[in-house]
């Protein structure tokens, strides 16, 4: 970007109609949010009416029954509607109809208060589950409310407010202090701290200066920023997140699908058993009709699978919600379920365990050459190239404030490197294979042996080595290496503490891979891999160890991400293909969070198992007690629906 290519007006004060973003805040338990839930209001309303009806029952039985009817209607309307819709549309029975039938059955034999209590507790458990789902969706997609609608575009020095859909790559935008950044781009001019919590989950604002990358939906701080758009609106990181959110809201884990299928079969069995219990005992066991009907109603209440049905989704949604607040997006509960089973985590190397940005580690000047002069020559030639290694050399020259030369006739040499003329002298920078050829003028065996020894030492350290030539004379040598992420070693160590093996998959040479493996501490190393080789190794790991997570960021990682049990993409630097295919996205690229996410997934599975065992135990205990000894309907209601509330609250613990 050239500073003279765009006309920048002076920053202006914020206009009255400028967008006022809501800065996302960490979510805590909020009773007001729970009370604003429609189902919770209905449940509490039915409970209050139940108490009023019970209080007036000694004064007026007719009025008491009337209030009970209203209580039934207020608390049971939503669930009755859901049950009827399932019956009509899917021609299936569900737990909602069973509960409504049990409440009406209790009322029909004069147990109005017990029926109202059943409706109240059932409605309360449904409201808690609804609240969990609602909160989870808000935690995953709260940033959707931050979607910018318009942007201030600068054209020929004049500003105009335009819809973000009209923005094009290369447009220059003004973002005033406190406003939303409307598009992905780079800071053209200005300095400010940007709140990226909605995208990455980072708690602290990130300082942005000229050249820094910014994302749509984040909040500008105290200084005005001029931003050059680098990505069209439909392809921004923000747009990708919204798509992931939509997928997450529709994806259902396998265990929940099983429970839903079981619920349909189980509901039919309970209804059939209730009919048999009403019809046969008066003839077979000589029970009275009233006693028979009462026991049948108790059975209908205690045998319903409410607690079992509620064992999974509240816990899953709570865990997904908690992960979202930390900048980890699951595309559905099924991936959380699969993550709990993982025994191997496989990392792509470049851009995942490493920064993906090579840096010059060694710059060696030959005899008779000045290091600064040689660096200036190298950077002057390489500045015209977009190759990552060339950019690393130019960065070093900029850091050391070396003055560059004017270059004539610079050109790329296919398959080798780059060359150019400076002050009438030909300079070449490229692969070191010329050391093994007789074309080098400085052919003294001792000199060549010395340079080859240096090359061997640098390559043994996993570095990429380039040679600097003046004509046919060796002038110097450059070693470059990708830098390991600061948190890579800690991330690997945390995974290993969980008993998980860590593998590294890379297209780099074995020497480079071995050095990186030593620095990060991974257990398994696979080098010299093409994209299809990564897929083969993921399949092998799955066969050998079981479930595998693949962590990657590039287009070449996409096939392996799709092959793994769980594909995890890097949200900040990841390619579009990697994010599309990934099942889980690390929005802040913090690979240290992988271990804690696996721990959360395992904890979720433990809670789900606890819930299911507890639910089944309560149901069986109440059924046996009803027939072996007999239990009162109120006790059956409290025991069964109380267990439902307990499993939901157990799942809600994961929100903490």
N, C-alpha and C positions, 0 to 999 in steps of 0.2 A: 504493500500500500504506500503510495506516495502522498505526502502531506499536501502537495499542491494540486492533487487531482480532484479534490472536492472542496466546495465552498461551504465553510462552516459559519453559521451565524453565531452571535454571542448567546450564551445560555440565558434563558428568560425565566421569569417567575412562573410557577405552576398556575395554570388556568383553573377557573372554577369547575369546569366539567372534566378535569383530568381524573383518570381512574384512581380510586382509593383502594389499594389492596388490603386484604386482611392477612396479616402475617400469621402463618400457622404456629400454633402453640402445642406443646405436649399435652396429650389428653389424660385426664385423671377422672376418677369416678365422680360423676356429677348427678346428684339426686334430681335436680331440675330437668336434666336431659331424660332421665328415666321416666319421670312423671309426665313429660310431654309426649311420651309414646302412647299412641291411641289405644292399643291393647291393654296397656297398664292402667290407663284411666278407666276403661270398661271393667277390668278385673276389680279394681279398688271400689268402683261404684257398686258392683254387685255385692261386694263384701259389706259395705255400709248398709245397703238395703237389706241384706240378710240379718244383720244385727238389729235393725229397726223392726223387721217383721217378727223376729224372736221376742223383742221387748214388748210388742203390742199384742202378742198371741194370747196372753192371759186376760186382756181387756176386750178384744174383738177378734174372734177367729176368722171371720169373713175378711176384715181389713188386713189381717196378717197374711192370709192366703193370697190376697190381691197384691200385696207388696212382694211376697215371695215370687209370684209370677213375673213381676217387673224385674226382680233380681235375676231370675232365670234368663229373661230376655236380654238384659243388659250384658251379663257375663257370658252367655252362651251363644249370642247371635253370630259373632264372627266365626267361631268354631263350627257351629251348625251349618253356616253358609259354606265353609270350606268342605265339610263332610258331604253335603248334598251335591256340591259341584263335582267332587271326586266320584260320587255314586252315579251321577247323570252323565258326565263327560267321559269318565274312564271306566264306568261300570264296575267300580271297585269299592270295597269297604275300607275305611281307615279308622284310626283311633278316635278321631273327632266324633264320629257318629256313635261309636261305642259309649263314649262318656256322656253324650247327650241322652242316649237311650237309657243309660243307667240312672241318670238324674231324674228323668221323667218316670222311670219305673219306681224309684224311691218315692216320688211325689204321689204316684197312683195308689200306694198302700199307706199314705198318710205321713210319710217321713219327709215333710217339706223342708225342714231345716237341714237334714242330712244331704238331700239333693242339692240345696242351695250351696252348702259347704263344698260339695263335690264340684259344682260349677265354678265357684270362687277360686278354689285351689288349682283346678285345671286351667282356668283362664289366667291365673297368676303365673303358672309355669310356662304357658304359651307366651305370655307377655315378656317374661325374662328371656326366653329364646329369641323372640322377635327383637328385643333390645340388643342382644348380643350380635345378631346379624346386622342390625341397623348401625351399630357402633363400628363393627368391622368394616362395613362398606364406607363409612365416613373416614376411617383411618386410612383405608387403601386409596380412596378417591377424593379426599378433601381438597387436593390440589386442583381438581377439575373446576372447582368454584373460582380458582385463581386464573382461569384461562383468560388471557387478554383479548379484548374485542377490537381495539383500534391501536394504531401506532402513529407517532409524529414522524413523518418522512420529510427529509430535506432534499429538495431538488433545486439546483442552481441558486443556492443560498436562501431559498424561500421554504417555509415550513407549511405542511398541510397534514391534517388528520385523516388517515385512511384505514379501512378495515384490514385486519392482518392477512386475510385471504388474498389481498392484492399485492402483498409484499413479494419482491423478487430478490434472488441472490444478487448481492452487490449494492442493494439499496442502503442509504445512510439514514439512521434513525437517531432521534434525540430522546433519551430517557431521563426525565427529571428526578430529583431526589424523592424517594418514597414511592415511586411508581413501579408498576410491573414491567419487567423486560418482555417485550412482545414477540421476540423471535430469537432463535439460536444465532449466534454471531460472534464477532471478535470486537473488542474495544478498539475503536479507531483513535479516539482521544478522550482524555479525562481519567480521573482516579476516584474510586469509591469502594466501599465494602458492600458486598451483595449477599443477601440472605438466601441461601440455597436449600434451606430446610425442606421445602416442598418437593424438591427433586432428589436430593442426596441424603436427607436426614441429618446433615451436619448441624450441630447446635449453634456454632459460632459463624458469623458472617465471614466471607472470604474476600480478601483484598483483590481488587481488579485494577490493572493499569493497561496502557496501550499494548495490544497484542494478546491480552487475556481472553479466554473463551468464556462466553456467558450463555445462559439457557433461558428459553421462554418460560414464563410462569414464576421466575425468581424475582425477588424484590430488591430494587436499587436502594442504596443507603443514603448518605448525606451529600454526595457530589453528583453533578450531572455527568452523564456518559453519552458519548457519540458512538454508536454501534453500527458496524457494517454487517449486513445479513449474509450468512453463509449457508443457510439451509431453508428450503421452501417450507411454508407453514405445515403442510401435510406430512412432512418427513422429520419434523423436529423431535427431539427427545421427549418433549411434553406430549406430542401426539402419540408417540409409541407407548408411553406410560398409560394414557387413556385407553388405548386398545388392550393393553395387558389387564387393566382393571375390568374391562367388559368381559374378558375371558375368565378372570378369576371369579366373577360373580355368577357364572353359569356352570363352572366346573364342579363336579361332585365326586368325593373320594369313593373308591370301590367299596369300602366298608359301609358307607351310608347307602349306596345302591343296594347292597345286600340286605340291610335293615329295612329299606322301603319295600323290597320284594317280600321279606319275611312278614312285615306288618300286614300286607294284603292277605296272605295266606292265614296268618295268625288270627286276624280279625274275623275271618269266616269261621274258623274253628271255634272261637269264643262264642260267636252268635249261635252256632249249631249246638254247642255244649249247653248254652243257657236255655235254649228251647227244650232240649232233652231234660235238663234239670227241672224245668217247670212242668213238663208233661209226665215224666215217669215216676218220681218218688211217691206221689199220692197213691199210686196203684201198687208199686213194688215194695215201698218201705212204710206205707200207711201213714205218710206225713199229712198234716193238714195243708189245704191250699195256701193259706196265708203264710205258714212257716216255710213251705216250699218256695213260694214266690220271693219271700224275703231272702232266703239263702241264695236263690238264683241271682237276685239283684246284687247281693254282696259279692258273689262270684264274678258277675259282669264288671264290677268296679275293680276288684283286686287283680283280675286276670288280664286286664287291658295293659298293653305294652308301652304305656306313656313314658316311663322312666327309661326303658330300653331304647325307644325311638329318640329320646333326648340325650342319649349318652355320647353321641359323636359330634354333631355339628356345632353345638356351643363351644366345645373345647377346640375344635379345628378353627372356627372363626376367630376365637380369642387369640390363638397362636398366630394366625395370619395377620390379625390386627396389630399385635405386638411387633411382629417383624416389619410391618409396613412403617411403623413409627421410627424404626431404626434404619430405614432406607433399603429394606429387602422386600421385593415384591414377588409373591407367589402367584402363579397364574391359575391356581386352584388348589383345593384341599388334597387332591390326589397326590400332588407332588410333595406336600408336607408329609403325607403318609409314607410315600416311598423313601423320603430322605431319612426317616427313622431307621430304615433297614440297611443303610449304606455301610459298606465295609472298606471301600477304597475311594479316595478322591484323586482324580487325575487332573493335573494342571497343564495347560499349554504354557510354554515358557515365556515367549515374547509378549509383553503387554499384560501379562497376568502375574507370574512370579517376578518378572522384571518390568522396568518402566517402559520398555519398548522404544527408548530413545538412546542410541549409542553415544558414548562420550569418548573423547580422546584420553587415553590413559598414559601413553608414552609418545613423546615426540623427540626423535633422536636425529641430531644433525651430524653429518659425516665430517671427516677431517677437511678443514679449509672452508667450512660453511658456518655462517652465523645462524643460531637457532631462530632469532627474531626475523631475519631476512628470509629464511626458509619457510617459516610459518606464514609470513606475508605473501610469499610467492604461491604457496599451496592454497591459501584461502582465496587469493585473487583468481586463481583458475577454477577452484571448486564452487565459488559463489554463483556461477551460472548453472550449476547442476542442482536438481531437486532430490538427488539420492540422499538417504539418511546419513550415510558416512560422510558425504560432502558437507552436509549441513552441520555435522558435528565439528568438522575442521573450521568452518566459518564461525561457528559459535565460540570456539576457543580463541580465535583471533579477535573477535569482538570483546570477549572477556578481558583479554590482555591488552586491548586498545592498540592493536598493531595497525599501522597505516597500510592500506592495500595499494597495489599497483594497477595500472591500466593494462588490460590484457588484449592481445590481438589474436584473431583466428583461433579462438578456443573451440574445441570440438570433442565430442565423446568418441572413444575408441571401443567399438562394440566388443563385448566379452572380455574387456581388459580394464579400461579406466577412462581417463580424460587427459588431454594435452592442450597446451596453448603457448603462444609466444609472448614473452615479456622483455622489453628492451632489446629486441633482436636475438634473444636466446630461447631455445625450445625447452620447455619443461613438461615432464610427463609424470602422472601419478596413477598407479594402478597395482595390479596383482604382483606378487613377488616371484611369479614363475620364471621371470627373466633371469633370476639368479642362477637358474639351472640351465640357462642357454648360453651359448658361446658368443652371442651378439653383444654382450656387455664389454665395453672398451677396457674398463679397469679389470682386466682378467687375471691379475695377480692372484695366485692361489691363496695366499695368506689373507688378502683383503676379502675375497669372496667367502672364504671359510669363516671369517669373523662375522660378516653380515648374515650368513646362513645360521651361525650359532645364535645370533641375536633373534633371528626369526623363529628358530626352534624353541627358544626359551619363551618368547612371547606367545606363540601358539600353544605351548604346553599349559599356559595360564588361561587358555580359553579365549584369547584375544584374536580379533581380525587384523591382519597386518597388511599394510600397503607400502609400496616403495616409491620414493621420490627420485626421479632421474633428471639430470641436466644433460640433454642430448642422450648419449649412451653411458654417461658417468653416474654412478650411484652417489646421490647427494644426501639422502637421509631415509628414515623409516618412520612410519606412523602406525601406532597400535590403537585400536578402538575396541570398546566392549560395551555391551548393554549393561545397565546398572540394575542390581537387584533391588526390588521394592524394600523399603525400610522395614515393613511389617511381614515380609515373606517368611523369614526364619521363625518368627513367633507364631505365625499362622500354621506352619507345618508342625511345629512342636505341640501346639494345642490339639491338633487333629490326632497326632500320635498318642497323646495322653488319653484320648477317647478310645484307643485300640484300633484306630483306622490307619490303614497303610496309605502312603502318599506317593503318587507316581508323577513323573514329569515327561510330557510328550513334546518333542521339538523337531523342527527341520534342520537345526544346527548340527555341525559336526560333533562327533563323539567327544573330542577334547574339550570343546566349549561347553557341551552339556555336562560333562563330568565336573568341570570347575563350578558351574552353577549349582549342580547337585550338592557339591561339598559345602557351598556357602549357605544353602537353604536347608540341608539335612533331609532331603527326600529319600524314600526307601527304594524306589524303582526308577530307572532312567531308560528312556527309549529315544534314540537320536536318529538323525538322517531320515526323517519321516516325511512322506508326502501326505496330503489330506486323506487319501484312501488308506494309507498305512495307519493313520491315527484311528480310523474306524476299525481296522483289523485288530489293533491292540486293545481297544475298548471292549470289543467282543470277547477277546481272549481273557481280559481281566474279569469280565462278567462270568465267564465259564469257570475261571479258577477261584475267584473270591466271592462272587455274588453280586450284590447291587453296587453300582458305580456312579459317582458324580463326576461329570466332566466340566471343568471350569475353563472358559475361553473367551476371546474377545474379537477374533478376526473372522473373515469370510471363510478362510481355510479350516476354521474350527467347527463350522456349522454342521457338516456331516457327523462328526464325532459327538457334538452336543445332542443331535437327534438320536444317536445310537445308544447313548448312556441311559441309565435308569432315570437320572435327573440331570438335565442340562442347565448349567448356571452361567449366565452371561454377565459381562462387565458393562454397567450402564453408562458410565462416563465416557469411556474410550472405545466401547464396543461397536462393531459394525452393525448395520441394519439387519443383515442376514443372521448374525449371531443372536441379536435381541429377539428377532422374529421366532427363532427356533427354540430359544432357551425356555425352560420351565420356570426358572427362578432368576431374578435379575438383581445384582448388587448395584444399587443406584449410586453408591458412593465409592465403588471399586475397592472397598476395604475387605481384603480377603481374610483378615483376622476374624471377621464376623461369621465365617463359614462354620467354624467349630461350635460357636454358641448357637447358631441356627440348627445345627444337627442335634445339639443337646436339647433345644426347645422342642424339636420334632419328636425326639425320644420321650421327653417328659409328657408331651401331648398324648403319645400312644399309651404311656403308662396310665394316664388319667382316664383315657377312653376305656382301657381294660378294667380299671377299678370301677368305673361307672357301670359297665356292662355286667360284671360279676355281682356288684351290689344290687343292680336292678333285678336280675334274674333271681337272686337269693330272696329278695323281698317278695317278689311275685309268688314264688314257690311256697315260701313260709306262710303267706296270707291265704293262699288257696288251701293248703293242707290244714291250717288252723280252722278255716271255715267249715270243713267237712268233718274233721276229727273231733273238734271241741265246740265250734261255733263262735263267731265273733260278731260284734255289733257293727251295723253299717257305718256309724260315725268313725269307729276305729279303723275299719277297712278304708274309708275315704282318706282319713289322715295318714294312715300307713302308706297307701299307694301313692297318693298325690304328693305327700311329703317326700317320698323317695325321689319323685320326679324333680321337685325343686332342689333337692340336695345334689343330684347329679349335674343339674344345670349350674348351680353355684360352684360345684367342684371344677367344672370347665371354665367358669369365669375367673378362677384363680390365675389363669395364664395371662390375663390382661395386665397383671401387676408387673 
